[in-house]
Amino acid sequence: MARTSSSTFDFPRLRRQAGILAGASLLLALLLISYTFGVKNHFFARLFSAFFVFFWLLAVTFLGVVPFVNWAARSWFGKEWVSDSFTKTSSRRSSASTSPSSARTPTRTASRSSQKRHP
């Protein structure tokens, strides 16, 4: 079965994102392993395993979970729901920030020095 040219999947973009994640994973792994163990005993084996773990976690999160949540919110609730919830929260925050703040009143009416001290 031949693949059509009208595919909506963008392979160059996916490769670029995977490259960015691989670079960030290598940097995080290098920093973690060199800080924790130094460059002595089994440095490259530890670096490879740490790189693999970081890359796997970042790739699953940013290439799988985040796009799925965006797709689910868009298709299950609709575009109107996403735009309405954003405008409601932004309008609530803006009106709350402009309201005058209430003055704080002391909660304790008597000072501690006037209380009776028990032995």
N, C-alpha and C positions, 0 to 999 in steps of 0.2 A: 504494500500500500504506500503510495508516494505521498509526500508531504506537500501541501499546497503552499503557494507563495503568499496567501492572504492570512497567514498565521498572525495572531495577535500577541504572541509571546516574544519578548524582546531579549534575544540571547546576548548581544553586546552589553546591554545594560546590566544583565545578570552577572556576566563575567566581570564587569567593572565593580559591581557591588561585592562580589566574592573576593576580588583582589583587595579591595579596601578592608574587608573583614579579615582577610589573611594577614595583611600588614599590621593591622591593629592587634590581632592575636599574637603575631610574632613579637611585637614590641612588648605587649603585656607579659608574655611568657618569658622573654629575655630579662625584663625587669624583675619579675618575681623570682626566677631561678637564680639570677646573679645576686640578688639581695639575700635570699634565704640560704643558699648553699655555697655561693662563690663560684669560681670557675674550675674547681677541682673535681672530685669524684663524679664520674658519669654525667658530665655537664650536658653533652649533646643528647643523651638518652632522656634525661629529665626535661631538656628544652623541647624535644619533639613531643613528649607526652603532654606537657603543659600547653604547647601550641595546639595540639589536637583537641584538648579539652576546651580551651578558650574559643577556638574556631568553631567547634561543634555548638557550643552554647550560644555564641553570637549569631551564627548562621541560622540556627533553628528559631531564635528570637526574631531577628530582623528580616529574614527571608521567608519565614513560615507563619509565625504567630501574629506579628503586626499586620501583614497584608490580609490574613484571614479575618482578623477582628475588623479591619476597615471594610472588607467585602461584606461581612455579616451585618455590620451596622447599616451599610448602604442598601443591601438587598432585602434584609428582613424588616427594617424600620423605615426605609425610604430616605431620599435626599432631604425631604422637608423636615424630617425628625432631626437630622444632624444639624441643619442650619437653624432650626427653631431652638434647639437646646443651647446652641452657642450664643444666640442673641439674648436668650433669657438670662443666662449666667452673666454675660457681660453687662446687661442692663441692671441686673441686681447688684453687681459689684460697684458699678458707677454710682448708683443711687445711695448705696450704703456708705461709700467713701465721702459723699458730700453732706451727709447728715451730721448735725452737731453732736459732739461727744458728750456723754453725761458725766457730770462731776462725780468723782469717787467720794463716798462718805466713809468715815471710819467705822469699822465693825465692832470695835471694843470701846465701851463708854468709860471704863475706869482704867487707869494706868496700872501696870504691874506692881509698882512700888506701894500702892495703897492697899494691896491685898494682904490678908493676914498670912503670916508664915507659920507653918506648923513644923514642929521638930521631927 
